[in-house]
Amino acid sequence: MKIIDKIKKAEKLQNESKFAKALSIYEKVDKELPVDSFDKEWLFYLRLNEGHCARLAGEFKKATNYYRLALKIARKIDERAVADAYAGLGTALRAIGELRKAIEVFDIAQEIYKKIDDLEGQAYVLWARGGTLRFMGSLKHAFESFKKSLTLYKKLGDKAGIGYSLCGLGGVSRIMGNFEKSLEFYTEANDVFKKIKDKFGVAYSYCGIANANRMMGNFEKAERYFALATKNYEDIGDKISYAYTLWGEGTLAKVLGDTDKAVEKFLKAEKIFTETGDKRGLIYTELGKIEVEFIRGEKVNERRFKSLLAISKKYGYNFERLHIVLMEKMIKGEKIDPLYDEYKKLGSKFLERIDVKIPLNLP
């Protein structure tokens, strides 16, 4: 098969959300031709696509490397290429927990996109920045960033961008405690993704719909939509977002009293989070396992809470830090009243919206 045919095959797989398979082909192309035989612009897009596919396949460190290589080449091309490389690098840095660095990189990209009047680039950075701010616990700012990205994508008529911005709004709305609004955003996104046949988007929004229903107490619907998300993730071979679906299924099983199923799901998610280096995901699975142990009457090692708090502090996961404190206090039978205000400071009222008891239905 000719090189150009392999590239076309990889691009087709990438468009079908089969990122690991696409990456494998891109990397084979790398091995077959010496770097100096490529046109620099062509090589830039190869590196950029390798970064995208590696990131979406859960190979975050590899993605970071590819984006840095793309950035070196971009400096010899033009400002748009530089901004595109920075935008990709920011999403990879976010995935490995370097949140403040990701924000710095996004700001560089955004400055360039504004300078060259690239609305698509600006919309993407607003969306990516929104996700980073959410991870940092700056929920109101995250919501505003997603709203701005949605406005720009609507102006551009970019259906995929509209769908992912709606998912961003759905996710942050859920952890802010606006469960009904979250369901609306994810449902609208799901409709968009189905129309444009974005398989990853369909799976991602199904998971969002499931989690919104879980928080609203619609457990049968939640179970059904988790199953739909799982089927779609398995079809495209995704594992990053699938891991969060597994965590959601585990949390639902825990709330329904099926601790065996809960542990099974948490362990599967934990395996993926460990493989991808997702520290934030590992906080959630560890909390789930600790709670199940407590429910079963097993002794809980308090040092595990200290370890989780250290991780949340190191990576700046402020929302998750409160979850850790909440879980520890509830297991110890201590008062949690001060935490209501702490969550509110981050922009979340979810604690007021749930029945605060073990088992906890975390958003």
N, C-alpha and C positions, 0 to 999 in steps of 0.2 A: 504494500500500500504506500502511495506517495505521501510525502510530508504534508502537503496541502490537504490531502484527503483525511489524514489523521487529525489535523487541526479542525477540519469541518466536523468530523465525528465527535471530537471532544467538545466543540461548541454546542453541538446538538444535545449531547448528554448534559452539559451544563444548563442549557435552556430547559431540560426536562427535570432539573433539580437533582440529577444523579452526580453529585459533586465529586465523590471519591473516585468513581470510574473515569470522569473527565480528567481529574488530576493525574491519574495513572497514565493516561495517553499523553497529556502535556509533558509529563516528565520523561516519557519515552522519546518524544521529539527532541528534548534537551540532550539526551545521550547520543542521538544519531547524528547530530550536526554540531560542529564546533561553533562556539558563540560568535566568533568574528565573521562567520559566514552569513549572519543575519543582518538585515537592515535594522538600524537602531529603533525605529518606530515600531516595526513588526515585533522585535524582541521585547520592547516595552510592554506591548499588549499581551504577549505570551507570559511575561513575568506577572503582570497585573492579574491575568486570569488564573495563573497558578496560585496567586495569593488569595483570590476570591474563593477558589475551589478548596484550597487547603483549609481556610477559615471555616467554610460551611461544612467541611467534612470533619471538623473537630481537631484538625492538626494546627493548633494555634501558633506554636513556636515556628513551625515551618512557614505558616502564612506570614508571620512577622518578617522572616528572612526574605521571602519573595517580594514583599512590599518594599523592603529596604533596597533590594536589588533594582526594583522598578524605579524607585526614587532616584537612584544614581543615574540611570539611563534617562529619566525624565528631564533632568537638569540640562541635558544636551538637546532636548526637543523644544518644548515650549511651556508656558506657565500652566496651561490647562492640564498637561500631563503631570506636572509637579503636584498640582492640587489633587488630581485623581489618586496619585500614589499616597499622598498624605491622608486622604480620606479613608483609603483602604487600610493603611497602617493604624489609624485611629481605632477602627473597629477591631483589629487584631489585638491591639494593646488593651482595649476594653475587655476582651474575652479572657485575657490572662491576668486580669485584676489590676492593671496599671491605669487606674481611672483618671487620676489627675494628669498624667502624661497624655492620656487619650484626649482629654479636653484641650490641652495645649496644642496638640497636633491638629485637632478639628478646627481650632481657631485660626491656625496658619492656613489650612485649606480654605476656610470660609473667607478669609481676607482676600485670597487670590480669586476665588469664584466671584466675589463682589466686584473686584477690580476689572475682571474681564466680562462682567455681566452674564455669568453662566447661572441661570435660574435652576436648572436641573441639579447642578452641583450644590448650589445653596440649599435646595430642598433636601438632598441626601444628607448633608452635614447636619441640618436641623433634626432630621429623623435619628441619625446616629448619635448625636449629642443628647437627644431626649432619652435614649436608652441608657446612656452613660450616667446622666443625672439621676435617673430612676435608681440605678444600682448604688449611687452615692447617697440615696435617701432624700434627695432634693426634689420632692414629688411635684410641687406646684410648678417649679421651673421646668421639670420634665414635661408636664402636661402642656405648658405654653409652647415648648419647643416642638412637640408633636403637632399641635394646632397650627403652628406656622408652616410646618412642612406640608401638612394636609392642604392648606390654602394655596401654597405654591404648586403642589402636584395637581390640584384641581385646575389651576390656571394653565398649566402645561398640558392637561388632558392625559396625564400619565396614570393609567389604571393600576399598574403594579404599585407605584408610589403611593397612590391613594389607599390601596389595600393595606400596605405595611404601616402607613401613618395611622390608619384606623386601628390596627392591631396595637400599635404603640399606645394610643389613647385608651384602648380597652384594657391593656395590662396595667397601666398606671392608675386608671380609674378603680380597678379591683383592689389594689393595695391601699388606695386612698379611702376605701370603704364604700365607693359608689358602685355597688354590684350590678344594679339594674342598668346603669349607664354603660358599664363594662360589657354587659350582654348585648346591648344595642350596637356598640362599636364593633364587636367581634362578629356579630351576625351580618352587619353591613359589609364588613371586610370579606367574610366568607362568600357572600353573593358576588362580590367583585372578582374574587379569585376563581370562582367556578366559571364565570363568563370568559375570563382570559386564559383559562386552563393552566393556572399556576399551581402545580401539585404541592409544592412546599407550602405555599400560602394557604391552600385549602386545609392541609394538615395542621398548620400552625393556628389558624383561626378556629378549627374544630376544638383544639386543646383549650383555647381561650374561652370558647362557649361552654365547654365542660367545667372549667374552673369557676366561671361566673355562676353557673347553675349550682355548683358545689357550695359556694359561699351563700347562695340564696336558699339553700336547703332542699333544692330540687335534685335529690340524689340519684333517682332513676335516670333522669335526663343527663346528668353529669356522667354516669356510667356509660350511657349510650354514646355520648359524644367523645369520651375518652377512647372508646373502642374504634370509633371512626378515625380519630387522629392516629391511633396506633396502626391501623390498616394502611393509611396513606403514608405514614413514615416508613413502614416496612417496604412498601412498594417502591419508594425512591431511595431506600437505603440510608436514611438519615439517622444519626444517633445523638446529635447535640440537643436538639429540641425534644426529641423522643425521650431523652433522660428526664426532662421536666414533666413530660406526660406521665412517665412511670412514677415520679414523685407525687404528682397529683392523684393518680390512681391509688398509691399507697396511703396517702392522707385520707382519701375517701373511705378506703377499706378500714382504716384505723377508727374513723368517726363512726362507722357502721358496726364496729366491734369485731371485725375479722382480722385479728392481729397476725395470724399466719400469712394471709395474703398481703397485709401491709408490709411485713418484713421482707417478703419475697420481692415486692416491688421496690422497696427502698434499697435492697442489696443490688438489684439489677441496675438501678439508677446510679448508685454509688460506684459501681464498676465502670460505668461510662464516664462519670465525672472524674474519676481517678485517671482514666486513660487520657482524657482531654485536658486535665489540669484545672478543672473548673472548681475553684475553692468555694465560691458562693453556693454552687449546687451541693457540694459536700457538707456545708453547714446545714442545709435543709434535710439531707438524708440522715445525718448524724442526730439531729434533733428528733427526727421521726423514730429512729431506733431507740434513743434514750427514753422517749415517752412510752413506747411499747413495753420496754423493760419495766418501767414503773407501773404500768397498767397490769402487767403480769405478776407484780409483787416481787420483782427481782431488785437486788440492790444496785443503785445507780452510783457510779464513781463521780464524785463532784469535780474532780480534776478535768473531766471532759468538758465541763462548762468553761473552765478557765482557758482551756486550749482553744475552744471555739471563739471565745471573746478576744483572744490574742489574734486570731486569724481575721476576725471582723475589723479589728482596730488596724491591723497592718494594711489591709486592702481597702479600707474606707467603706465597708458595707454597713452603713449606719442603721438602716432599717432592720437588717438581719441581727444586728447587735441587740436591738430591743427584743426581738423574738427570743434570743438566747436568755436574756435577763428574765423575760416573762416566764419562759419554761422553767428556769431554775427556781424562781420564786414560787410558782404553783406547785412544783414537786416538793419543795420544802415547807409548803403551807404558809408562806409569808404573804403580807399584804401587797397588792399590785397597784393600789390607787395612784401612786405617782406616775406610773407608766402611761396612764391615759393622756396626761399632759405631754409626756415625752413623744408619744406617737403623734399628737396634734401638732407639735413643733415641726415635725417632718411633713405635715400636711395630710396625715391619715387619721380617720375616725373609725377604722375597721373594728377596733376593740369595742366600740359602742354598738356595733351592728351585729356582733356574734354573741352566742351564749358562752361566756368565758368560764370554761371548765375543762377538765381532762376527760376525754381526748380533745385537744385543741384543733379547731378548724382554721389553720393559718392560710392567709391569702396567697 
